[in-house]
Amino acid sequence: MTYIDLTYTQVAAAALLILINGAISIALRLGMERTLAWASVRTVLQLWLVGLVLEWVFQVDRWYIVLALLTLMTLIAGITAGQRNRRRFPGIWFNTIVSLWAATWLTTAYVLLVVLQDTTSWYQPQYAIPLVGMVLGNSLNGTSIGLNSFTDTLVSHREQVEMALTLGASRWEAARTPVQHAVRTGMIPIINSMMVVGIVSLPGMMTGQLLSGTAPIAAVKYQIVIMFLIASATALCTVGVVLLSFLRLFNTEHQFLFRRISD
Amino acid sequence: MPDDEPILEARELGRYVPATNKWLLQHVSLEVAAGERIVVVGPSGSGKTLLLRSLAWLDPLDAGTLYWRGRAVTRHVVPRFRSRVVYLHQRPALIAGTVAENLQYPFQFSVHRSRRFDAAQIEHWLRVLRREPDFLQKSSRDLSGGEAQITALLRAMQLTPDVLLLDEPTAALDPASAQGVEQCVSQWFQEAPQQRTIVWVSHDQEQAARMADRQLVMAAGRIVQGA
């Protein structure tokens, strides 16, 4: 099987679809035409730029360039995960960046080195960059949802947490329920995705592979690997960020440092 | 331990807020001996709650040292310390579930693992408080303010602490409920008056006279009388 290599005219034809959104906006007086146009331009520019960067990275094929790109992607994901949290505390950025970095790189390294094996090098950009990107995008959700849940529960259940401490609970015993709740909440989106994958929707990567001519079963195998990779990375990342935050908000004297949390 | 050695000793405790460059608690020194019933009075914002929280080691101190039976409180002894010196919030915090489940709750903590929930003891206290045993099966959500405070008190009392730190336990209660709480605390104290100690924050002068034999007066983050 082969795939249809799109010409610029074909891409332009697809751009006509966005006119539907414009027409709806005008008909219902939503006033979204400008935003829509800007979003469309950004889509083209951002994807174009990333395409150029990837072409160059694929061509150069140097480990340090791949590593630099992955580091940049991880930093941006870590900062975004922290920004999405409604509440702040000192060290929140460190926590999100470190947990995303450790979880996504470890799990992706396992897939590259143990599962795929046949890559010509550990940093082969064709595999390393899209895998890390996909894992980061999904883990970022789990991280921010888990972190949000943790700080929200600590704030709304402050009296319960302190009550446990006053009765002799260690810091871990006092925080266990909010920690468990946060990790569970952070993992809900990926578990939901795993439950309906292939039934409700075909994942983007699998769709891409099918469009590019890959046999369905081959695409399915890749997708299974990816789902497990994303699930493990999300779990590790959520646990990591919640535990690091626990250490920031409860000191070794078994005190709950509630004042560190700001809105 | 000699009898005259204090259970708790605070030396030069201080709590500081860098943002406002203000000491909320400063140069607070205090000795608490076994068998004492102390009431802490003072205007709002004078540092009464902060003093009690500091005595329970709930917040990081910016100055001073807290001694428990002659030894400085350190991270290694904190859960054990808090199992002997129990602080009760003004608004009782209860877990979802029945009164009985709330009373059993502390026994899951490792510091209490060697102990068992003593239903007979709780029933004895309930009889003293003229409450039916089915009180234990009530949901914590259905309790009145007074009942919730009594549940929190029973939960603390059953751990047989040396010191109860009570932060205005009757401030939000009607007179009848307040009387129940006072009765509950008095009952616990009278069972071993030589070993048990109460430090009680109160705004009520009559209550202070009823419940305490020593009064500390606080103002602007300092103890100005009675230390």
Interface residues (C-beta under 8 A of the other chain):
Chain A: E159 Q160 E162 M163 A164 L165 T166 L167 G168 A169 S170 E173 N251 T252 E253 H254 Q255 F256 L257
Chain B: A56 W57 L58 D59 P60 T74 R75 V78 P79 R80 R82 S83 V86 Y87 L88 H89 R91 A93 I95 Y105 P106 Q108 F109 S110 V111 H112 A152 R155 A156 L159
